[in-house]
Amino acid sequence: MLENVDVSKQMDKKEAKELLDSLDAEISALQRKAKELGIPVMIVFEGWGASGKGTLINRLIQPMDPRGFRVFSINKATEEEEFHPYMWRFWTKVPGRGRIHIFDRSWYGKVLRDRVDHEMTRDQVACGYHDINSFEHMLSVDGMLILKFFLHISKKEQKRRFEKLEESPETRWRVTKEDWKHHKQYEEYLRAYDEMLENTDTAWAPWCLVEAENYQYAAAKILSCVAEGLKAQIEKVSIAKETPAAGTKAEHASRLRITPLADAKLDRSYTKEEYKKKLKDYQRRLTMLHSELYKKRVPVVLVFEGWDAGGKGGAIKRLTQCMDPRGYEVIPTAAPNDEEKAHHYLWRFWRRMPKAGHVAIFDRSWYGRVMVERVEGFCTEQEWQRAYQEMNEMEEELAASGAVVIKFWMQIDKEEQERRFLARQENPEKSWKLTDEDWRNREKWDQYEAAVNEMIVKTSTHQAPWVIVEGNCKYYARIKVLRTVVNALEKRMK
């Protein structure tokens, strides 16, 4: 592909100046309109060393309001970033609605440098492309405009630029031994770049190849593509805002005949004596395992969902009682704030994922998308329908990075919930736990039950299973959670 690109394309300075001046005014206006409509934008620059990424990024941002954009220079991962899944550091840099984030190199580094240096197998490279396409697709369908530029120069031109930079003491530092090493590997990188472009040039995030040997031509092409991309996205969003949303179907339960919640045996129980004995044993084992997983740098993600008063808090407390508080975090999930609403719904959860050797315990989670947001109409049907695959793919990435992922659904019946509500109401020390919203949610029990059944069937996977915890007996529920975690960690440690 790249071998056939004519890198000698030129544009004279006068013609370029006239075009760029008009594009500057257009991009400035388009940035304001994108902000007004809440359109998030990601602009990616990849390409050869010395191809002019920094210079061209600087030219692109000249007409922009600096309060509305940010530039990220992606270098070698820090120690903190190495302790997280690969895509974590990019999810944390995703722009909010109405903002523009520009990347000088990006998430493509792994499938380029590691690919050429033979640090990745073919299967790992394929998984890398899958994760990248998944990441970009999730953001795109959520309204993100993604523009990707690949700056291409010949091997001869790259050598000329390196030598010119080395001539001056002020620019010599910009050329490193690694740059010359990559120059010697030009043909290998050419094949890797071709492969990358072929595997990640998608309808939702296409590549724009930029012939970058002539600055005026490259700048004009980049600004033209940005202007066209912004105009198209603004038109798309404007039309969508003017078009009335289709009505949501009233009933979805018939889609899925499998009802895992109905199979829960809620009469299971332990006596107080049995509970105390088992609690002591499992907590002792978990204490040792927590230390071991820290030594072996294994991250753990535990998700707790369930009915109101289903016992999530009690189960989490028995887990954490025996763990070093420096090695875990309990993350309560409430309704998203304004900043969180301005991002993709998974953004706030990616930010809280544990680093290697640590445990993240989510008291409610990203599954609110297909439960509360679905039932209460806080998102569209299209949004919650595609969320199943998005959440599966996120959990697959976590597992592929070495994480143990377990999801608990705390199941009680409607009669037990009412009993617990009334007990809380009568107890001054616990009455704060009961809200009017709890009673309102109870009135929609059947709708939530249908949503939960569909959620469990569609998102219980080998790498991130759902465990239904029979919770009418709190003693039994707490022990089942502990036993599940201990068994999973012991299996992993072996």
Secondary structure, DSSP 8 states (H G I E B T S, - for coil): -GGGS-TT----HHHHHHHHHHHHHHHHHHHHHHHHHT--EEEEEEE-TTSSHHHHHHHHHTTS-GGGEEEEE--S--HHHHTS-TTHHHHTT---TT-EEEEES-GGGIIIIIHHTT-S-HHHHHHHHHHHHHHHHHHHHTT-EEEEEEEE--HHHHHHHHHHHHHSTTTGGG--HHHHHHHHTHHHHHHHHHHHHHHH--SSS-EEEEE-SSHHHHHHHHHHHHHHHHHHHHHHHHHHHHS------S--GGG----GGGG--TT----HHHHHHHHHHHHHHHHHHHHHHHHTT--EEEEEEESTTSSHHHHHHHHHTTS-GGGEEEEE--S--HHHHTS-TTHHHHTT---TT-EEEEES-GGGGGTHHHHHTSS-HHHHHHHHHHHHHHHHHHHHTT-EEEEEEEE--HHHHHHHHHHHHH-TTTGGG--HHHHHHHHTHHHHHHHHHHHHHHH--SSS-EEEEE-SSHHHHHHHHHHHHHHHHHHHH-
